[in-house]
Amino acid sequence: MRVYATDFAVRGKADTSPVTEADEKAEALILAELRVLTPQIPIVSEEAASAGHTPDIGARFWLVDPLDGTKEFISRNGEFTVNIALIEEQRPTLGVVYAPALDRLFCGVEGGGARVEEASGSRRIACRRVPSSGLTVVSSRSHGDAAALDQFLSGRRVAASVNAGSSLKFCLIAAGEADLYPRFGRTMEWDIAAGDAVLRAAGGRVIELDGREMRYGKPGFANPHFIAEGLGS
C-alpha cells in the first residue's frame, strides 16, 4: 500500500505482463515469513518463477501470488489481492486472499469452512443456491474472451453480470454474492489456487471444461480453461 500511494514505475516481464516494485517487495516479505513458518515446505511464487527460479516440489507446497491483479493495481481501482495457498496432493487445502485496498480478507481451509474478515468484523461465508431470478456471473475486469463467455452462457438464465479483478471473483462466489465464473484465457496456478481453496471451503468448486477437478503442480504451472461455481450453478 505504500507503493500504491506513490507514482510507481511499471515494467514489462518476459511474458509482457506488467510488474511493479510492490509485486517484488510483497513477494520478498511473504517468502521470508513462510520459510520461518514452514521451512520444510517448498514455495512456488510468481515473480521467482518468472525469473526461472522454481524449486522441486513434492506432494505439499505453497503457491504464492504476491500481487494478483497488477493491472488493477496500476489502474488504482482497488481490486488487487495477495494470494497464498497450500497445495497437498494436487489440491488447494488452505487459502488466504487479501485485498489490501478494500481491507477484505478471505480465508478457507479444507474441512473447516471459509470466512471473511472486514471492517464490520469476521463472519463465516458459504456459497448460495442460485436464485430463481437467475445466475450472477462474474468475469475478469482486465482479461477474458467475451465471445467464448457469451457462447458458454447461451441458454442459461442470467440475472446479472459483474466485473471484478484478481481472485476476488472466486471470493464473491464463496461469499454468496455471485454464482459462476467461467474463465476462457491464460491463467497460472498461483493466480487461482488461494481463491480455489476459499471457494472449495465455502462449498463451491473449480473444474476444467470436461468436468474434472482442477489440479495443481502441473508441468509449467499453467491452467486450462476452467469454471468456478457455487451450488447448483
Solvent accessible surface area in square Angstrom, and as a share of the most:
residue,aa,sasa,rsa
1,M,113,0.51
2,R,212,0.77
3,V,17,0.10
4,Y,29,0.11
5,A,90,0.70
6,T,71,0.41
7,D,144,0.75
8,F,26,0.11
9,A,72,0.56
10,V,69,0.40
11,R,117,0.43
12,G,61,0.59
13,K,37,0.15
14,A,109,0.85
15,D,82,0.43
16,T,122,0.71
17,S,37,0.24
18,P,27,0.17
19,V,7,0.04
20,T,0,0.00
21,E,74,0.33
22,A,12,0.10
23,D,1,0.01
24,E,72,0.32
25,K,120,0.51
26,A,28,0.22
27,E,17,0.08
28,A,66,0.51
29,L,118,0.58
30,I,20,0.10
31,L,16,0.08
32,A,53,0.41
33,E,104,0.47
34,L,13,0.06
35,R,138,0.51
36,V,123,0.70
37,L,127,0.63
38,T,21,0.12
39,P,104,0.65
40,Q,127,0.57
41,I,11,0.06
42,P,37,0.23
43,I,15,0.08
44,V,1,0.00
45,S,2,0.01
46,E,29,0.13
47,E,21,0.09
48,A,24,0.19
49,A,20,0.16
50,S,55,0.36
51,A,67,0.52
52,G,63,0.60
53,H,128,0.57
54,T,65,0.38
55,P,50,0.32
56,D,140,0.72
57,I,56,0.29
58,G,53,0.51
59,A,54,0.42
60,R,108,0.39
61,F,4,0.02
62,W,16,0.06
63,L,2,0.01
64,V,0,0.00
65,D,1,0.01
66,P,1,0.01
67,L,8,0.04
68,D,14,0.07
69,G,17,0.16
70,T,17,0.10
71,K,90,0.38
72,E,7,0.03
73,F,3,0.01
74,I,56,0.28
75,S,74,0.47
76,R,113,0.41
77,N,60,0.31
78,G,5,0.05
79,E,30,0.13
80,F,6,0.03
81,T,0,0.00
82,V,30,0.17
83,N,1,0.01
84,I,35,0.18
85,A,0,0.00
86,L,15,0.08
87,I,0,0.00
88,E,50,0.22
89,E,118,0.53
90,Q,89,0.40
91,R,72,0.26
92,P,4,0.03
93,T,13,0.08
94,L,58,0.29
95,G,0,0.00
96,V,45,0.26
97,V,0,0.00
98,Y,70,0.27
99,A,0,0.00
100,P,28,0.18
101,A,39,0.30
102,L,79,0.39
103,D,79,0.41
104,R,46,0.17
105,L,48,0.24
106,F,1,0.00
107,C,33,0.20
108,G,5,0.05
109,V,65,0.37
110,E,88,0.40
111,G,88,0.84
112,G,39,0.38
113,G,15,0.14
114,A,0,0.00
115,R,86,0.31
116,V,0,0.00
117,E,82,0.37
118,E,41,0.19
119,A,105,0.81
120,S,105,0.67
121,G,35,0.34
122,S,61,0.39
123,R,100,0.36
124,R,150,0.55
125,I,12,0.06
126,A,64,0.49
127,C,9,0.05
128,R,75,0.27
129,R,174,0.63
130,V,44,0.25
131,P,50,0.31
132,S,115,0.74
133,S,72,0.47
134,G,4,0.04
135,L,10,0.05
136,T,17,0.10
137,V,2,0.01
138,V,0,0.00
139,S,23,0.15
140,S,16,0.11
141,R,110,0.40
142,S,45,0.29
143,H,95,0.42
144,G,53,0.51
145,D,66,0.34
146,A,76,0.59
147,A,77,0.60
148,A,30,0.23
149,L,31,0.15
150,D,95,0.49
151,Q,146,0.65
152,F,55,0.23
153,L,23,0.11
154,S,87,0.56
155,G,91,0.87
156,R,94,0.34
157,R,169,0.62
158,V,57,0.33
159,A,56,0.43
160,A,43,0.33
161,S,90,0.58
162,V,57,0.33
163,N,79,0.40
164,A,5,0.04
165,G,1,0.01
166,S,15,0.10
167,S,1,0.00
168,L,10,0.05
169,K,8,0.03
170,F,4,0.02
171,C,0,0.00
172,L,28,0.14
173,I,0,0.00
174,A,0,0.00
175,A,16,0.13
176,G,17,0.17
177,E,75,0.33
178,A,2,0.01
179,D,2,0.01
180,L,1,0.00
181,Y,4,0.01
182,P,6,0.04
183,R,21,0.08
184,F,23,0.10
185,G,22,0.21
186,R,168,0.61
187,T,8,0.04
188,M,27,0.12
189,E,0,0.00
190,W,17,0.06
191,D,31,0.16
192,I,4,0.02
193,A,1,0.00
194,A,1,0.01
195,G,0,0.00
196,D,0,0.00
197,A,3,0.02
198,V,0,0.00
199,L,0,0.00
200,R,39,0.14
201,A,20,0.15
202,A,8,0.06
203,G,42,0.40
204,G,11,0.11
205,R,120,0.44
206,V,0,0.00
207,I,22,0.11
208,E,25,0.11
209,L,94,0.47
210,D,94,0.49
211,G,41,0.39
212,R,155,0.57
213,E,58,0.26
214,M,0,0.00
215,R,94,0.34
216,Y,1,0.00
217,G,26,0.25
218,K,39,0.16
219,P,137,0.86
220,G,57,0.55
221,F,23,0.09
222,A,41,0.32
223,N,17,0.09
224,P,51,0.32
225,H,81,0.36
226,F,0,0.00
227,I,9,0.05
228,A,0,0.00
229,E,17,0.08
230,G,9,0.09
231,L,53,0.27
232,G,69,0.66
233,S,28,0.18
